[in-house]
Amino acid sequence: MPNAIARTEDIELRLLLEAIFLKYHYDFRNYALASIKRRLTQARDQFGCRSFSQLQDMVLNESGMMDELLGYLTVQVSELFRDPAYFRAIREKVVPHLKTYPSLKVWIAGCSSGEELYSFAILFREEGLEERTMFYATDINADALRKAEMGVYALERMKLFTENHRLSGGKSSLSDYYTAGYGAATFDKSLRKRTVFSDHSLVTDAVFAETQFVSCRNVLIYFTRDLQGRAIGLFKDSLTRNGFLGLGAKETLRFSPHADEFTEFSRDERLYQKRGGI
């Protein structure tokens, strides 16, 4: 009986994902099932639904419900200079290469509420690359993009952010980049003056720019292997020859169909370089 209930739940779950795709064009059908089920179970319980079918009815028929559900379907967990060794490797190993370009485009894919973007903007300012760089910060969650564009974070998070910045090789005080008040830290709007914020799905959308660096961390772990392959293919097509790709600590190109088109640039920090070729 428990197995039959679980099978019914999985059928309802897949029908819910199909309904979301058909009506709203958000495609979560090839996300890792265990992860998406866990998040939708939380949403189902939070909205007081007895089943995924009831949740589907709400999503299809109640105004604003899809926007709320996106908060469960897209993971919004990040921090400034998360995994400081990653940013130190960029600072020490990648930046010397980037300095050879007269202009740069950097794509922060799955930018969430903007912590990764501000990390790059600060690092590039400290390394003298800001004025020649255009940043593209993309996510499928419109609410997350709005938060990223505002650049306001809880003041209590600044202690962790400051330590991460220091460990990343920061050349100034993080407090130089924000003002504090009313329990919040607001990052200087000049940090995003060269940023384009845009809705973009790694599942359904195409490449939109030629870039020298793509950073997409802790997004692929929620995808099936086929979907990971699609996303990495987008990054490959976006990158110029010898461009750089940064992934999360638990992500790798090892099983990707595009693995042969990259070299491991800094293995421990999951930094890859697209092969030169003609």
C-alpha positions in Angstrom: 0.0 0.0 0.0 2.7 2.5 0.9 4.4 1.8 -2.5 1.1 2.4 -4.3 0.7 5.7 -2.5 4.2 6.8 -3.5 3.6 5.9 -7.1 0.4 7.9 -7.1 2.3 10.8 -5.6 5.0 10.6 -8.3 2.3 10.6 -11.0 0.7 13.7 -9.5 4.0 15.4 -9.1 4.9 14.8 -12.8 1.4 16.1 -13.9 2.0 19.2 -11.7 5.3 19.9 -13.4 3.8 19.3 -16.8 0.9 21.8 -15.9 3.5 24.4 -14.8 5.3 24.0 -18.1 2.2 24.2 -20.3 0.7 27.2 -18.6 3.7 29.3 -17.3 6.5 27.9 -19.5 8.8 27.2 -16.5 10.3 23.8 -17.2 11.2 21.8 -14.1 10.4 18.4 -15.7 14.1 17.4 -15.9 15.2 18.6 -12.5 16.4 15.8 -10.2 13.2 14.2 -8.9 14.2 13.7 -5.3 15.1 17.4 -5.0 12.1 18.8 -6.7 9.8 16.4 -4.8 11.2 17.6 -1.5 10.7 21.2 -2.3 7.1 20.7 -3.7 6.2 18.7 -0.6 7.2 21.7 1.5 5.1 23.9 -0.7 2.1 21.5 -0.6 2.2 21.4 3.2 2.7 25.1 3.5 -0.3 25.9 1.3 -2.5 23.4 3.2 -3.0 21.0 0.3 -3.8 17.3 0.7 -2.1 16.3 -2.5 0.0 17.5 -5.4 -3.2 17.4 -7.5 -4.8 20.0 -5.2 -1.6 22.1 -5.4 -1.9 21.8 -9.2 -5.4 23.1 -9.1 -4.3 26.1 -7.0 -1.3 26.9 -9.3 -3.5 26.8 -12.4 -6.4 28.8 -11.1 -5.3 31.2 -8.3 -3.7 34.5 -9.3 -0.2 34.9 -7.9 0.2 31.3 -6.8 2.9 30.5 -9.4 5.0 33.4 -8.2 4.8 32.1 -4.7 5.6 28.5 -5.8 8.7 29.7 -7.6 10.2 30.6 -4.2 10.1 26.9 -3.4 11.2 25.6 -6.8 14.3 27.8 -7.1 16.9 27.6 -4.4 17.7 31.0 -3.0 20.7 30.2 -0.7 23.9 32.1 -1.3 26.4 34.5 0.4 29.0 37.0 -0.7 32.3 35.3 -1.7 30.8 31.9 -0.9 33.7 29.4 -1.0 36.4 32.0 -0.7 39.0 29.8 -2.3 37.0 29.9 -5.5 37.3 33.7 -5.6 40.9 33.7 -4.5 41.7 31.4 -7.4 39.9 33.7 -9.8 41.8 36.7 -8.4 45.2 35.0 -8.5 44.9 32.7 -11.6 42.1 33.9 -13.9 42.4 37.7 -13.5 45.9 37.8 -15.2 44.3 36.2 -18.3 41.3 38.5 -18.2 43.5 41.6 -18.0 44.7 40.8 -21.6 41.2 41.6 -23.0 40.2 45.2 -23.9 36.6 44.4 -22.9 34.9 41.6 -20.9 31.5 40.1 -20.5 30.8 37.9 -17.5 27.6 35.8 -17.1 26.4 35.0 -13.6 23.9 32.2 -14.4 21.4 31.5 -11.6 22.3 34.7 -9.8 19.6 34.2 -7.1 19.4 37.3 -4.9 22.6 38.7 -6.2 25.3 37.7 -3.7 27.5 36.2 -6.4 27.1 39.2 -8.7 28.3 41.6 -6.0 31.2 39.3 -5.2 32.3 39.6 -8.8 31.7 43.3 -9.0 33.8 44.0 -5.9 36.6 41.6 -7.0 36.7 43.2 -10.5 36.8 46.7 -9.0 39.6 45.7 -6.7 41.5 44.2 -9.6 41.0 47.1 -12.0 38.7 45.3 -14.4 35.3 46.9 -13.5 35.3 49.6 -16.1 35.9 47.2 -19.0 33.4 44.6 -17.9 29.7 44.1 -18.5 28.0 41.7 -16.2 24.9 39.6 -17.1 23.0 38.4 -14.0 20.3 35.9 -14.9 17.7 33.8 -13.0 14.3 32.4 -13.7 12.9 33.9 -10.5 11.7 37.4 -11.0 11.5 38.1 -7.3 15.1 37.0 -6.8 16.2 39.3 -9.7 14.4 42.2 -8.0 16.3 41.5 -4.7 19.5 41.3 -6.6 18.9 44.6 -8.3 18.2 46.2 -4.9 21.4 44.8 -3.3 20.0 44.9 0.3 20.9 42.2 2.8 20.4 41.6 6.5 23.1 43.4 8.5 23.6 40.3 10.6 25.0 38.5 7.5 27.9 41.1 7.0 30.1 39.4 9.5 30.2 36.2 7.4 30.4 38.2 4.2 33.3 40.2 5.5 35.3 37.1 6.6 34.6 35.5 3.2 35.9 38.6 1.4 39.0 38.7 3.5 39.7 35.0 2.8 39.2 35.6 -0.9 42.1 38.0 -0.9 40.1 41.2 -0.6 42.2 44.3 -1.0 39.9 46.6 0.9 37.3 46.6 3.7 33.9 45.1 2.6 32.3 48.0 4.6 33.6 50.3 1.9 31.0 48.9 -0.5 27.8 49.2 1.6 25.9 51.5 4.0 24.3 50.2 7.1 21.0 51.2 8.6 17.8 49.9 10.1 19.2 46.4 10.3 20.1 46.2 6.7 23.2 46.6 4.5 22.6 48.3 1.2 25.4 47.8 -1.4 26.5 50.8 -3.4 24.5 51.1 -6.6 27.7 51.9 -8.5 28.5 48.2 -8.2 25.7 47.3 -10.5 26.0 50.2 -13.0 27.5 47.8 -15.5 25.0 44.9 -14.9 22.1 43.7 -17.0 19.6 41.8 -14.9 17.5 39.4 -17.0 15.1 36.5 -16.8 16.8 33.4 -18.4 16.2 29.7 -18.1 19.0 27.2 -18.6 16.3 24.7 -19.4 14.6 26.4 -22.3 16.4 29.5 -23.4 19.3 30.0 -25.8 22.7 31.7 -25.6 22.4 35.5 -25.6 25.9 36.8 -25.5 29.6 36.0 -26.1 31.4 35.9 -22.8 34.9 35.5 -21.3 33.7 34.1 -18.0 30.6 32.1 -16.9 30.0 31.4 -13.3 27.1 29.0 -12.5 27.5 27.5 -9.0 25.2 25.2 -7.1 22.6 25.1 -9.9 23.5 22.0 -11.8 23.3 19.8 -8.8 19.5 20.1 -9.1 19.4 19.0 -12.7 19.3 15.6 -14.2 22.4 14.6 -16.2 20.8 15.4 -19.5 19.8 18.8 -18.4 23.3 19.4 -17.0 24.6 18.6 -20.5 22.2 21.1 -22.0 23.3 23.9 -19.6 27.0 23.2 -20.0 26.4 23.2 -23.8 25.0 26.7 -23.4 28.0 27.8 -21.4 30.4 26.3 -24.0 28.6 28.1 -26.8 28.6 31.4 -24.9 32.3 31.3 -24.0 35.0 32.7 -26.3 38.0 30.5 -27.0 40.1 30.1 -23.8 37.1 31.5 -21.8 36.5 30.4 -18.2 33.7 28.4 -16.6 33.3 28.2 -12.8 31.0 25.6 -11.1 30.0 24.8 -7.6 32.1 22.7 -5.2 30.0 19.6 -5.8 29.7 20.0 -9.5 32.0 18.7 -12.3 32.3 18.4 -16.0 33.5 14.8 -15.7 30.4 13.2 -17.0 29.4 15.9 -19.4 29.2 15.3 -23.2 31.2 18.6 -23.5 34.0 17.6 -21.1 36.5 17.3 -23.9 36.0 20.9 -24.9 37.4 22.1 -21.6 40.6 21.7 -19.6 40.7 21.7 -15.8 42.2 25.1 -15.0 42.0 24.9 -11.2 40.7 21.5 -10.2 39.9 22.0 -6.5 38.0 25.3 -7.2 36.1 23.8 -10.1 37.4 26.3 -12.7 37.6 25.2 -16.3 38.9 26.8 -19.4 37.4 26.3 -22.9 39.9 24.9 -25.3 41.4 27.2 -27.8 41.0 25.4 -31.1 40.3 27.1 -34.4 
